[in-house]
Amino acid sequence: MSNIQAIRRKTTSVEKLLRVALYLVLISAATIYLLPFIVMLITSLKDVEEIRSGTLLSLPSSLHFDSWSKAWSSACTGSTCEGISPFFLNSFQIVIPAVIISTILGAINGYVISMWKFRGSDLFFAALLIGCFIPFQVILLPMARTLGWLGIANTTSGLVFVHVVYGVAFTTLFFRNFYQSVPSELVKAARLDGAGFFTIFYRIILPISTPIIVVTVIWQFTQIWNDFLFGVAFSGFDTQPVTVALNNLVNTSFGGKEYNVDMAAAIMAALPTLIVYVLAGKYFVRGLTAGAVKG
């Protein structure tokens, strides 16, 4: 018995050491990953003179929030000095409808492709997947011609259209793979009971789609909010998203360079995606494991 107890104590000690080592590795990795954000936050709370005379990781001698208010309301983003606040509204006007429309279209497409097979459906799905691998740069000229032909060039509606067209391939892939794991007997039983296409979708399929809807919304929100290329290529001056405004702010300077204002603006521009991931990150993982990458 004493030998068994000794072995158990030794095993327990080894497990504790391994757990401590694991936590140390995780904490170190998290620190390295968060270091750029920490530097940005510290720099945004300093005044310009302290930034020039100090080091990146030195703490501010006193907290200065003027850079935050200036970045929000009075910093120059090109020829105007209204901060990035007007462009936040532009980004939300682009993101919200684009996410909703692309999610709805992806859900319907995935539902049709996985549960209402038609001749050539597999070929259609394969062709749709090509859209997931087309680089942004390839579609700039064709999309510019299309937006001009539709009369929505340099408008918020045009940017919504661009993100819906480019994002629907991804949303269809997510929903199709998720619906592949749903028993087909549910749909067959509903059809025998006389339920139609939209009745089955609304009453049976949609209620069990919460995990993949969360995945799709987070994915699309992040991709669209962080987009720069489409924003700079297809927006007008009054419809620029916040990423374009941030670029203009950083590259515009009158007198000395105000790094604290640049850092404050960058943090504010990133806050919406950070909040989304903090609040819904666990649901994103659950949605992925529930079938979003299966099939």
C-alpha positions in Angstrom: 0.0 0.0 0.0 2.8 2.4 0.8 4.3 1.9 -2.6 1.0 2.6 -4.3 0.5 5.8 -2.2 4.1 6.9 -3.1 3.4 6.4 -6.7 0.2 8.3 -6.5 1.9 11.2 -4.7 4.6 11.2 -7.3 2.0 11.2 -10.1 0.1 14.0 -8.5 3.3 16.1 -8.1 4.2 15.6 -11.8 0.7 16.6 -12.8 0.9 19.8 -10.7 4.2 20.7 -12.3 2.9 20.1 -15.8 -0.1 22.2 -15.0 2.0 25.0 -13.7 4.3 24.8 -16.8 1.2 24.9 -19.1 -0.1 28.0 -17.4 3.3 29.7 -17.6 3.4 28.9 -21.3 -0.1 30.2 -21.8 0.5 33.4 -19.9 3.7 34.0 -21.8 1.9 33.5 -25.1 -1.0 35.8 -24.1 1.5 38.5 -23.0 3.4 38.4 -26.3 0.1 38.4 -28.2 -1.3 41.4 -26.2 2.0 43.3 -26.2 1.1 45.4 -29.3 -2.3 46.4 -27.8 -0.6 47.3 -24.5 1.9 49.5 -26.3 -0.9 51.2 -28.2 -2.9 51.8 -25.1 0.0 53.2 -23.1 1.0 55.4 -26.0 -2.5 56.8 -26.4 -2.5 57.9 -22.7 0.7 59.9 -23.0 1.3 63.4 -24.4 3.4 64.0 -27.4 6.5 65.2 -25.5 6.5 62.2 -23.2 6.3 59.9 -26.3 9.3 61.5 -27.9 11.4 61.4 -24.7 10.4 58.0 -23.3 10.3 54.4 -24.4 7.5 52.3 -25.8 6.9 50.3 -22.6 7.3 53.2 -20.2 4.2 54.0 -18.2 2.7 57.5 -18.6 3.7 59.9 -15.9 0.1 61.1 -15.9 -3.0 60.1 -17.9 -4.0 62.2 -20.9 -7.3 61.5 -22.5 -7.2 64.5 -24.9 -5.8 62.2 -27.7 -9.0 60.1 -27.5 -11.4 63.0 -27.8 -9.3 64.5 -30.6 -9.2 61.2 -32.5 -13.0 60.9 -32.1 -14.1 64.4 -33.0 -11.4 66.7 -34.3 -8.5 64.8 -35.8 -7.8 65.5 -39.5 -8.6 62.6 -41.9 -7.5 64.2 -45.2 -9.0 67.6 -45.9 -11.5 67.6 -43.1 -11.0 67.6 -39.3 -14.0 65.9 -37.8 -12.2 62.8 -36.3 -13.3 59.3 -37.1 -16.8 59.5 -35.6 -18.6 60.1 -38.9 -16.9 57.1 -40.4 -18.0 54.9 -37.6 -21.6 55.5 -38.7 -20.6 54.7 -42.3 -19.1 51.3 -41.2 -22.2 50.4 -39.3 -24.4 51.3 -42.2 -22.4 49.0 -44.4 -21.8 46.1 -41.9 -25.3 45.6 -40.5 -27.3 45.2 -43.8 -24.4 43.3 -45.4 -24.2 40.8 -42.6 -28.0 40.3 -42.4 -28.5 39.9 -46.2 -25.4 37.6 -46.7 -26.5 35.4 -43.7 -30.0 35.0 -45.0 -28.9 34.2 -48.5 -26.3 31.8 -47.1 -28.9 30.0 -45.0 -31.3 29.6 -47.9 -28.5 28.5 -50.3 -27.1 26.0 -47.8 -30.6 24.7 -47.1 -31.4 24.2 -50.8 -28.0 22.6 -51.6 -28.0 20.2 -48.7 -31.7 19.2 -48.5 -33.4 20.0 -51.8 -31.1 18.4 -54.3 -31.6 19.3 -57.9 -29.8 18.3 -61.1 -26.4 20.0 -61.1 -26.6 21.1 -57.4 -23.1 19.6 -56.7 -21.7 21.4 -59.7 -23.4 24.6 -58.6 -21.9 24.3 -55.1 -18.4 23.6 -56.5 -18.7 26.7 -58.7 -19.9 28.8 -55.7 -16.9 27.6 -53.7 -14.6 29.2 -56.3 -15.7 32.5 -54.8 -14.0 31.6 -51.6 -10.6 31.5 -53.3 -10.8 34.6 -55.5 -8.5 37.3 -54.3 -10.0 40.7 -53.7 -7.8 42.4 -56.3 -9.2 40.2 -59.1 -12.7 41.5 -58.8 -11.9 45.3 -58.4 -12.3 46.2 -62.1 -15.3 44.0 -62.9 -17.0 45.1 -59.7 -16.3 48.8 -60.4 -18.0 48.4 -63.9 -20.9 46.6 -62.3 -21.4 49.3 -59.6 -21.3 52.0 -62.3 -23.8 50.2 -64.4 -26.1 49.8 -61.4 -25.7 53.4 -60.5 -24.5 52.8 -57.0 -20.8 53.6 -57.3 -19.3 55.5 -54.4 -22.3 54.8 -52.2 -23.0 52.9 -49.0 -25.4 50.7 -50.9 -22.7 49.9 -53.4 -20.4 48.7 -50.6 -23.2 46.6 -49.1 -23.7 45.0 -52.5 -20.0 44.3 -52.8 -19.7 42.6 -49.4 -22.9 40.6 -49.9 -21.7 39.3 -53.3 -18.2 38.4 -52.0 -19.4 37.0 -48.7 -22.3 34.8 -49.9 -19.9 32.1 -51.0 -18.5 31.8 -47.4 -21.9 31.9 -45.7 -23.3 29.3 -48.1 -20.4 27.0 -47.3 -20.9 27.4 -43.6 -24.6 26.7 -43.7 -24.4 23.9 -46.2 -21.8 22.0 -44.1 -23.9 22.6 -40.9 -27.1 21.3 -42.6 -25.3 18.2 -43.8 -25.2 17.0 -40.2 -29.0 17.5 -39.8 -30.9 14.3 -40.2 -32.7 14.3 -43.6 -35.6 12.4 -42.0 -36.8 15.6 -40.4 -37.3 17.2 -43.8 -38.8 14.0 -45.3 -41.3 13.7 -42.4 -42.3 17.3 -42.7 -42.9 16.9 -46.5 -45.1 13.9 -45.9 -47.1 16.0 -43.5 -47.6 18.6 -46.3 -45.1 21.2 -45.2 -43.7 23.3 -48.0 -40.2 24.7 -48.7 -40.4 27.8 -46.5 -42.5 26.2 -43.8 -39.8 23.5 -43.3 -37.1 26.1 -43.4 -38.8 28.5 -40.9 -40.2 26.0 -38.4 -37.7 23.2 -38.5 -34.3 24.2 -39.9 -34.0 27.8 -38.7 -34.7 27.0 -35.0 -31.7 24.6 -34.9 -29.4 26.9 -36.8 -28.5 29.2 -34.0 -24.8 28.0 -33.6 -24.0 28.4 -37.3 -25.8 31.8 -37.5 -23.6 33.0 -34.7 -20.5 31.7 -36.6 -21.6 33.4 -39.8 -22.5 36.7 -38.2 -19.1 36.9 -36.3 -17.2 35.9 -39.5 -19.0 38.4 -41.7 -19.0 41.2 -39.2 -15.2 40.9 -38.7 -14.4 40.6 -42.4 -16.5 43.5 -43.4 -15.6 45.8 -40.5 -11.9 45.2 -41.1 -12.0 45.6 -44.8 -9.8 48.3 -46.3 -9.4 47.4 -50.0 -13.1 47.5 -51.0 -13.7 50.5 -48.8 -10.9 52.6 -50.4 -11.8 51.4 -54.0 -15.6 51.7 -54.0 -16.4 54.4 -51.5 -16.8 58.2 -51.9 -15.5 60.7 -49.5 -18.7 60.8 -47.5 -19.2 57.0 -47.5 -15.7 55.9 -46.4 -15.6 53.2 -43.7 -13.7 53.7 -40.5 -10.7 51.7 -41.8 -10.1 54.1 -44.7 -10.6 57.1 -42.3 -8.0 55.6 -39.9 -5.5 55.3 -42.8 -6.1 58.9 -43.8 -5.7 60.1 -40.2 -2.4 58.3 -39.8 -1.1 59.6 -43.1 -2.2 63.2 -42.5 -0.1 65.4 -40.3 0.1 69.1 -39.7 3.2 70.0 -37.7 4.5 67.3 -35.5 3.3 63.7 -35.7 0.8 62.8 -32.9 1.3 59.2 -32.3 -1.0 59.2 -29.2 -3.9 60.3 -31.4 -3.1 57.6 -34.0 -3.0 54.9 -31.4 -6.3 56.1 -29.8 -8.0 56.1 -33.2 -6.7 52.6 -34.0 -8.0 51.2 -30.7 -11.4 52.8 -31.2 -11.6 51.4 -34.8 -10.8 47.9 -33.5 -13.2 48.0 -30.5 -16.4 46.7 -32.2 -14.7 43.5 -33.4 -13.0 43.1 -30.0 -16.4 43.4 -28.3 -18.0 41.0 -30.6 -15.4 38.3 -30.0 -15.4 38.9 -26.2 -19.1 38.6 -25.9 -19.7 35.8 -28.5 -16.4 34.1 -28.8 -17.5 31.0 -27.0 -20.6 30.7 -29.2 -18.3 31.0 -32.2 -16.3 27.9 -31.1 -19.5 26.0 -30.3 -20.8 26.8 -33.7 -17.7 25.5 -35.4 -17.7 22.3 -33.5 -21.4 21.8 -34.2 -20.7 21.3 -37.9 -19.6 24.5 -39.5 -16.4 22.9 -40.9 -17.8 19.4 -41.5 -19.1 17.9 -44.7 
